[in-house]
Amino acid sequence: MEKLLSAVTFLTAERDQLQGDLQENVDMAAETHIILQSFQDEMQQQRTKHSDLVKPYEQKESDLRENMPSLSQELESVRAEKDTLLFEQSAAAQSSAEEMEKLLSAVTSLTAERDQLQGDLRENVDMVSDYIA
């Protein structure tokens, strides 16, 4: 009987120990659940914050993609206008150079003609002087 009483005592102590262990596990599981819930809430907040931070960049990227064709077209237009202006400037410079050459030729021709006329005038003055004298 003593063995039986000893076994019951042992089993009761073991049961109490197991119940204590079980309660400790239940308490730890509850704490773990609370911690997990807290992490999940924090993670959701981080996702929301991340999303809020990313949205403006995504909007800017979208706007840039949307505006890219018109900006590219405007750039090409400016390049074409620059090329046209450079061509016109070059043509004007060429025309000015040609005009300057014509004017220089005319000045040279007129100077030679003036010199010739002055020479003729001196000759005529000398002839008149010789005739009068």
Secondary structure, 3 states (H helix, E strand, C coil): CHHHHHHHHHHHHHHHHHHHHHHHHHHHHHHHHHHHHHHHHHHHHHHHHHHHHHHHHHHHHHHHHHHHHHHHHHHHHHHHHHHHHHHHHHHHHHHHHHHHHHHHHHHHHHHHHHHHHHHHHHHHHHHHHHHHC
